[in-house]
Amino acid sequence: MGLGDQLMYLLLLSLGVLQVYCREPVLISAEPALNLAIYSNNIDDFEGLHDVSPLGQNLNEVVDIIIKFAQEIIKKSGHATVKIPDVQEHFSKRIHHIKISGDFKAENGFFKDLSSIRRTSDAILSHSGDNVTVSVGLGMGTLEAGYDHYNVKVEHVSISGNIKAEVSSNSVFVKVNVVLLEKGKCNLTLQDLRIELNGIEVHVGGKQKPVDWILSKIATSVAKHIKDDAIREAEKRLREAAQKALDKYHC
């Protein structure tokens, strides 16, 4: 059974439509009317099927196969680690009528490991109008971010070290558009992919550390670059790998 067959079979089964046509749900070709529903490109044949239904284990396994393809593509392309642009900022603060100013610079930023992507939820099949989509929650099993080197200069004082960021949780929302073709075949196209990070905690290392108000500025700046620059590039790379993986899977 092709993936197109599985998608339509599970959609009909979960909505109770198969029970109308056959006594044994596994016999998807039991009646001519059922064959029409499975192989037709006319969406009117599926009128009334607008619910969202969870896919079964078999399609979860298909999703896992596609994820493995994506992991291999990411590793072979060398895109497991995203480079975060260097940071160079000037800061100042007035303390007791004295203006204190300095500069903060961070280099060799990184965000990894995109190749540790894995499925974290069951796939969900959605049918609305003439659109059939599969949605699934993913996440990165290993997530590390930070800068190999930073330097803070305040007047004649210079402090250096490294920066590491811990992320309490991460999620990757993926939606795939499915075009059902004849003979149980289908085309898979990535419709949406978004990364969400929760709870970014920045740790500044080194023999000496800046005072709290400077540390706060560093943490705010680093977290912003991770949420903006790193996520934007990571999403781009994951989208490219996902579409290549979808193309590689012959449904």
Steps between C-alpha positions, in 0.01 A plus 500: 500500500644837398511800730213658306291191571596507867412866537157466347432165667575640846302815433194298400548244778539757778186681387298179483455513121653157439240333717234615253662311215647184643487268797878458514667844513834358386348398165516839337391368162192315625251709303520707178366807680795481741747472214356822357556677831858383531625563147294796386658844444155659531473655846120488476528125555615581855238765580434531870839371616632808679609361837854470633604143573815342649698275270574144600834345585577411137504864388697600806758250379492664156562839663793350693651372174474845344661652810791257465541615140510860623757414768727344238461799269587744781808302603631455145449868417683612816196699614464351848652813654369849427744790528365795700628838376756680717368755747654843546312748719570817693335557838491773762343571839497799730585418861496786753539764229791308346452354153658157460531366146653196339491253214389139474614264228419131450649278227464150357135453590340159452159330516483119472411211443245510216578136415354393837147580376244238601125449524342602830129445426266293286437622147162667445306471175282799413254531213334832420347588164738370235803504733646192670784568743708307748620685810755370749697629796878463493785609722878497523635239740826691538494878509807707576557870435745770594820684405852361523640837601377831636669816620371791705696824528402765754739794513839330549364169625465198266321174584488194273354151499239288324121498496267203514123503475267233639153455353245333725291372210481517123235402249478487122153521345477343154211488255514311170258538212389172341374475142333162446557354154372193321597147598575593860783739413548848644713815492635642827584870535618679812242763589631634828790452742552712811739473795400613848740535795394537861709601799834627367750534785836661419816409694810721474829322568852620576737563794328833561144604431348840427276669755132402504364782285754421225426128532132580452574689178715212373231242578229708330713553190602134467145372551373739233759383246410137569127564461543712188815413303553139607135396470459668161800313355409173675148510357642564153730199521233273645253602227755416230580164658133419562397562139791293369401220737137521382616483140714198580211306651309329219138473607 
